[in-house]
Amino acid sequence: MSGTLNKVMLIGHTGDEVKMHYFEGGGCIGRFPLATNETYTNRTTGERVSNTEWHNIVVRNKGAEICEKYLKKGDKVYIEGRIKTRSWQDDQGNDRYSTEIQCTDFTFLTPKQESGAGAPASSGTASSQSATPAGRPAQQAHVQEPMEDDDLPF
């Protein structure tokens, strides 16, 4: 197989509000931390061990504006995207690295009544309504442009 794949799927809780950065050309970027938890039982001691992993999420343009408006600290969200590592030199000349998740798709999993702001039923082409396993509505937004319809029968 000659192809490669860079795909990440995360379900976690936001660690802070979405921080927005606006550019002169009209574009914007939203950044927020996402916590995912792993819990297991230590075989030797029998105690429950819980580990939290923090991910730096980056959302662009319309998706960033939707996240800023509806995501609050502690909300549960599904994130789909790709891993991107950036490198730079700090003021002392040391090499620094940052690993981020470039978000391409997200779904709000916190029900409206539990979230601080609530999510809209629909936001045009950037979002659509879906249901969680518990039957409660969840907000889903597709950051990528929609593909053209095919003439496929399914």
C-alpha positions in Angstrom: 0.0 0.0 0.0 1.5 3.3 -1.0 -1.0 5.7 0.5 -0.8 7.2 4.0 -3.4 8.3 6.5 -3.3 11.0 9.2 -6.7 10.8 11.0 -7.6 11.4 14.6 -10.9 10.8 16.3 -11.4 12.0 19.9 -14.3 12.2 22.4 -13.5 14.4 25.4 -14.3 17.4 27.5 -13.2 21.0 26.7 -10.7 22.3 29.2 -11.4 26.0 28.5 -13.3 28.4 26.4 -12.5 28.7 22.7 -9.7 31.3 22.1 -10.2 33.1 18.8 -7.6 34.7 16.5 -8.8 36.9 13.6 -6.8 37.7 10.5 -6.8 40.7 8.1 -8.2 38.6 5.2 -11.3 37.7 7.2 -10.3 34.2 8.3 -10.1 33.1 11.9 -8.7 30.3 14.0 -10.2 28.9 17.2 -8.1 27.0 19.8 -9.1 25.1 22.8 -7.8 22.2 25.0 -9.6 18.8 25.0 -9.2 16.2 27.8 -9.6 12.5 27.1 -9.5 10.1 30.0 -8.3 6.5 30.3 -9.2 4.4 33.3 -7.9 0.9 34.0 -7.3 -1.4 37.0 -3.7 -2.1 38.0 -3.3 -5.9 38.0 -0.7 -6.0 40.8 -2.4 -3.6 43.3 -6.0 -3.9 42.1 -6.5 -0.1 42.3 -8.2 2.0 39.7 -5.8 4.2 37.7 -7.0 7.2 35.7 -4.9 9.1 33.2 -5.9 12.3 31.4 -4.4 13.2 28.1 -4.6 16.9 26.9 -5.0 17.7 23.2 -4.6 21.1 21.6 -7.5 21.5 19.1 -7.4 24.0 16.2 -10.6 24.8 14.3 -10.7 27.2 11.3 -13.1 29.8 9.9 -16.8 29.0 10.1 -16.2 25.9 12.3 -14.2 28.1 14.8 -17.1 30.6 15.0 -19.6 27.9 15.7 -17.3 26.4 18.4 -16.8 29.8 20.0 -20.5 30.5 20.1 -21.7 27.1 21.5 -18.8 25.3 23.2 -18.3 26.1 26.9 -15.7 24.7 29.3 -16.5 21.2 30.3 -18.7 20.4 27.3 -18.4 17.0 25.7 -17.5 17.0 22.1 -16.4 14.6 19.3 -13.5 15.9 17.2 -12.2 14.5 14.0 -9.1 15.8 12.3 -5.4 15.2 11.7 -2.2 15.6 13.7 0.0 18.5 12.9 3.4 19.2 14.7 4.9 22.7 14.6 8.4 23.6 15.6 10.1 26.9 16.4 12.9 28.5 18.4 12.1 30.4 21.6 13.8 33.6 22.8 16.8 31.6 24.2 17.3 29.7 20.9 15.9 26.4 22.2 13.9 24.2 19.8 10.3 24.0 20.8 7.6 21.7 19.5 3.8 21.7 19.7 1.4 18.9 18.5 -2.1 20.0 17.5 -5.2 18.4 16.2 -6.3 20.3 13.0 -10.1 19.8 13.3 -12.0 18.9 10.2 -15.3 17.8 11.7 -16.9 18.0 15.1 -20.1 17.0 16.9 -21.4 18.6 20.2 -22.3 15.8 22.6 -23.5 17.8 25.6 -27.3 18.1 25.5 -28.6 21.7 25.2 -30.0 21.9 28.7 -26.7 20.9 30.2 -24.5 23.2 28.2 -24.0 26.8 29.2 -25.3 28.3 25.9 -27.2 25.6 24.1 -26.8 24.6 20.5 -29.0 25.6 17.6 -31.1 23.1 15.7 -29.3 23.8 12.5 -26.8 26.3 11.0 -27.2 25.9 7.3 -24.6 24.0 5.3 -22.0 24.1 8.1 -24.0 21.9 10.5 -26.7 19.3 10.7 -28.7 17.5 13.4 -27.8 14.0 14.6 -28.8 11.9 17.5 -26.6 10.5 20.3 -27.1 6.9 21.5 -29.2 8.1 24.3 -31.6 9.6 21.7 -30.8 13.2 22.6 -30.0 15.6 19.8 -26.3 16.5 19.3 -24.9 19.4 17.2 -22.7 18.2 14.3 -20.7 20.6 12.1 -18.8 19.7 9.0 -15.9 22.0 8.4 -15.1 20.6 5.0 -17.0 21.8 1.9 -19.9 19.4 1.0 -19.1 17.0 -1.9 -21.3 17.0 -5.0 -24.1 14.4 -5.1 -23.4 11.3 -7.1 -25.9 9.3 -9.1 -25.3 6.3 -6.8 -28.5 4.4 -5.8 -27.4 4.2 -2.1 
